[in-house]
């Protein structure tokens, strides 16, 4: 077919100076050897070709299309395809369902029309010609069903008024899932909020929730056969509201060679729900140097460099988050050095990979 035959089984016998006979031997031929053959001679820079001949390799049929696995709706018609070629022709297709012949022999290619099945079944086909027969692969035809309930339903990203629910789809019933349904209900309420949406992804946001409230959520998914049972209810509680007040009168005092940050304590009623205390944050050169959570309205500061300006802020902290930050308290390097010059003291400051020792001279 135009490709040079690369083989060692080629013999050239000279008859005289201008007459050669060439032999090509093909051993153990198969279908890939079929095609158009010719020989080519080059003499004095000119190429000449011989007459073309066809090599046809005959044998048992060779499948070009075999039955494929598929999933079907119970009782619904479906088709199976099978095709094979010779030579020699013709090729006749015989269908099998399980261990029994099914339908009538048909000339290849063959389409088998099945009126419907109600349980998983296997199909195969045979291809016959005068050289013998070939058997195809066995195709499994399974019955579609409703999906199984979702697995591992989990509520994440819980805030005071939002949450997210994620899950893993159960067995899809041999039919792709096209949608899922999420139901949520608040404790002591009868109204169930239902939302249907396309999938994937298998996650859904739950906005507009009430703070510090117990909720239940469950999920089901659907394919063309119907909807799965709902998953079990999963319970969660939204967070309370974050504090809305700000620490007042934030100031620094010098005591026992240390910097102590103090502020006015907030009455417990203003903390909101699930109070954790106060959160401090201090920075130098716009880089946060430390964070601290304390119960009382005071804290010792460490890990700062007195040679640089220090910026400090405080907020009230609950499980719902941090309330508004206080007005930042700025201590300049001159302020800090002035405070340390009041006493003889050694200050150890960790800065990146260095340990700095700072001392005061009267």
Secondary structure, DSSP 4 states (H G I P E B T S, - for coil): --SPP--S-EEEEEEETTEEEEEE---S--GGG-EEE--EEEETTEEEE---EEE----S-EEEE----EEE-TT--EEEEEEEE-SSSP-EEEEEETTEEEEEEEESSEEEEE---SS-EEEEEEEEETTEEEE-PPEEEEE--PPPPPEEEEEES--SS-EEEEEE----TTS---EEEEEEEETT--PPEEEEEE-SS-EEEE-SPPTT-EEEEEEEEEETTEEPPPPPPEEEE---PPP----EEEEEEEETTEEEEEEEPPPGGGS-SSEEEEEEEEEETTEEEEEEEESSSEEE--S--TTS-EEEEEEEEETTEE-PPPPPEEE-HHHHHHHHHTS--EEEEEETTEEEEEE---
